[in-house]
Amino acid sequence: MDAVEDQRDVVRHNLVEHAGPARARLCLSLADAARLAHLAPEVVVAIENGSDSMATLAVLTEFALFLGLNELGLPRPRVAGME
């Protein structure tokens, strides 16, 4: 169970840094992102601020993928020629 908690902490930490900018790149308001991701707006705010200790690893991972990030909440590498 410790491995899952460690993974959750890593994803949560990465989302604090990358979720807000990823949402902005998608031109999504907080309310729209929450609605499309099937989350309460308070949950999205908590994830982006790092104050959410209740979200499961599955919720955090799904939100990261929804924003176009990888499973760890990090930006995906740019495709060659897109730099």
Backbone as numpy.savetxt, mean C-alpha at the origin, in Angstrom:
# Nx Ny Nz CAx CAy CAz Cx Cy Cz
4.57 -17.98 13.10 3.75 -16.79 13.10 4.61 -15.53 13.10
5.81 -15.61 13.66 6.70 -14.45 13.68 7.07 -14.00 12.28
7.25 -14.95 11.36 7.62 -14.60 9.99 6.51 -13.77 9.34
5.28 -14.11 9.60 4.15 -13.36 9.04 4.13 -11.95 9.63
4.33 -11.83 10.92 4.37 -10.50 11.56 5.52 -9.66 11.03
6.68 -10.29 10.83 7.82 -9.57 10.28 7.52 -9.09 8.87
6.93 -9.95 8.05 6.57 -9.58 6.67 5.56 -8.44 6.68
4.58 -8.51 7.58 3.56 -7.48 7.69 4.19 -6.14 8.06
5.14 -6.16 8.96 5.82 -4.93 9.36 6.62 -4.33 8.21
7.26 -5.19 7.41 8.02 -4.71 6.25 7.08 -4.05 5.25
5.99 -4.71 4.93 5.03 -4.16 3.96 4.43 -2.88 4.50
4.07 -2.87 5.77 3.49 -1.67 6.38 4.47 -0.50 6.33
5.73 -0.75 6.64 6.76 0.29 6.60 6.93 0.82 5.17
6.95 -0.07 4.19 7.11 0.36 2.80 5.91 1.15 2.31
4.72 0.77 2.75 3.52 1.49 2.32 3.48 2.91 2.90
4.04 3.10 4.06 4.10 4.44 4.64 4.85 5.37 3.68
5.91 4.85 3.10 6.74 5.66 2.21 6.18 5.75 0.79
5.57 4.69 0.28 5.25 4.62 -1.14 3.76 4.67 -1.50
2.85 4.44 -0.55 1.43 4.38 -0.89 0.88 5.74 -1.33
1.20 6.78 -0.59 0.70 8.12 -0.95 1.16 8.57 -2.32
2.46 8.49 -2.62 2.92 8.87 -3.96 2.33 7.99 -5.07
2.16 6.69 -4.80 1.57 5.81 -5.80 0.12 6.19 -6.07
-0.61 6.51 -5.01 -2.01 6.94 -5.17 -2.07 8.24 -5.96
-1.13 9.16 -5.70 -1.09 10.43 -6.42 -0.77 10.21 -7.89
0.14 9.27 -8.19 0.47 8.98 -9.60 -0.75 8.44 -10.34
-1.61 7.74 -9.63 -2.84 7.22 -10.24 -3.95 8.26 -10.28
-3.66 9.44 -9.74 -4.64 10.54 -9.69 -5.91 10.11 -8.94
-5.73 9.40 -7.86 -6.86 8.95 -7.05 -6.92 9.74 -5.76
-8.09 10.25 -5.47 -8.29 10.88 -4.17 -8.31 9.77 -3.11
-8.22 10.17 -1.90 -8.27 9.21 -0.80 -9.59 8.44 -0.83
-10.67 9.16 -1.02 -11.99 8.52 -1.04 -12.13 7.56 -2.21
-11.65 7.96 -3.39 -11.74 7.08 -4.56 -10.89 5.84 -4.40
-9.67 6.00 -3.88 -8.80 4.84 -3.67 -9.44 3.88 -2.68
-10.01 4.40 -1.62 -10.65 3.55 -0.62 -11.84 2.81 -1.23
-12.64 3.52 -1.99 -13.82 2.90 -2.59 -13.42 1.80 -3.58
-12.45 2.09 -4.44 -12.03 1.12 -5.45 -11.30 -0.08 -4.84
-10.62 0.14 -3.73 -9.90 -0.94 -3.06 -10.78 -1.68 -2.05
-12.03 -1.24 -1.93 -12.99 -1.85 -0.99 -12.50 -1.76 0.45
-11.98 -0.59 0.80 -11.52 -0.32 2.15 -12.20 0.94 2.67
-12.29 1.05 3.96 -12.80 2.29 4.55 -11.72 3.38 4.38
-12.14 4.62 4.15 -11.15 5.70 4.01 -10.22 5.80 5.22
-10.74 5.50 6.39 -9.90 5.55 7.60 -8.77 4.52 7.56
-9.05 3.39 6.94 -8.03 2.34 6.81 -6.92 2.81 5.88
-7.30 3.45 4.77 -6.30 3.95 3.81 -5.44 5.02 4.47
-6.06 5.93 5.21 -5.31 6.97 5.92 -4.35 6.32 6.91
-4.83 5.35 7.65 -3.99 4.67 8.64 -2.82 3.95 7.98
-3.06 3.31 6.85 -1.99 2.62 6.14 -0.95 3.63 5.66
-1.39 4.72 5.06 -0.47 5.72 4.54 0.31 6.42 5.65
-0.28 6.53 6.83 0.40 7.19 7.96 1.19 6.21 8.82
1.00 4.93 8.61 1.70 3.93 9.39 1.10 3.70 10.77
-0.07 4.24 10.99 -0.69 4.10 12.31 -1.63 2.91 12.39
-1.77 2.16 11.31 -2.70 1.02 11.31 -1.99 -0.23 11.78
-2.38 -0.70 12.93 -1.78 -1.93 13.44 -2.74 -3.11 13.28
-3.92 -2.87 12.75 -4.93 -3.91 12.66 -5.02 -4.56 11.28
-4.51 -3.92 10.25 -4.61 -4.48 8.90 -3.77 -5.75 8.80
-4.34 -6.75 8.18 -3.63 -8.02 8.01 -2.62 -7.90 6.87
-1.73 -8.86 6.78 -0.77 -8.89 5.69 -1.48 -8.97 4.35
-2.57 -9.73 4.28 -3.32 -9.87 3.04 -3.90 -8.52 2.61
-4.46 -7.76 3.53 -5.02 -6.44 3.21 -3.93 -5.50 2.74
-2.81 -5.48 3.43 -1.71 -4.60 3.05 -1.16 -4.97 1.67
-1.01 -6.26 1.41 -0.49 -6.71 0.12 -1.47 -6.38 -1.00
-2.74 -6.62 -0.78 -3.74 -6.30 -1.80 -3.75 -4.80 -2.10
-3.64 -3.98 -1.09 -3.62 -2.53 -1.29 -2.37 -2.12 -2.06
-1.23 -2.71 -1.74 0.00 -2.42 -2.47 -0.15 -2.78 -3.94
-0.67 -3.95 -4.23 -0.86 -4.36 -5.62 -1.87 -3.47 -6.33
-2.92 -3.07 -5.63 -3.91 -2.16 -6.20 -3.26 -0.85 -6.65
-2.28 -0.37 -5.88 -1.61 0.88 -6.20 -0.50 0.72 -7.24
-0.29 -0.50 -7.72 0.75 -0.74 -8.71 2.11 -0.99 -8.12
2.15 -1.21 -6.81 3.40 -1.53 -6.14 3.57 -3.05 -6.15
4.74 -3.52 -5.75 4.92 -4.98 -5.68 4.38 -5.51 -4.35
4.55 -6.79 -4.12 3.99 -7.44 -2.92 4.58 -6.92 -1.62
5.75 -6.30 -1.70 6.39 -5.76 -0.51 6.07 -4.28 -0.30
5.26 -3.71 -1.20 4.90 -2.30 -1.06 5.93 -1.36 -1.66
6.80 -1.89 -2.49 7.83 -1.08 -3.15 7.44 -0.82 -4.60
7.90 0.31 -5.16 7.60 0.56 -6.58 8.23 -0.51 -7.46
7.51 -0.82 -8.50 8.04 -1.79 -9.47 9.13 -1.11 -10.30
10.13 -1.87 -10.74 11.16 -1.26 -11.58 10.58 -0.79 -12.90
11.14 0.29 -13.41 10.68 0.81 -14.70 11.08 -0.15 -15.81
10.26 -0.20 -16.82 10.54 -1.01 -17.99 11.67 -0.35 -18.77
12.53 -1.15 -19.37 13.63 -0.60 -20.17 13.09 0.37 -21.22
13.71 1.52 -21.31 13.26 2.54 -22.24 12.26 3.51 -21.68
11.78 3.27 -20.44 10.79 4.14 -19.82 11.40 5.07 -18.79
12.72 5.01 -18.61 13.34 5.86 -17.61 13.24 7.26 -18.03
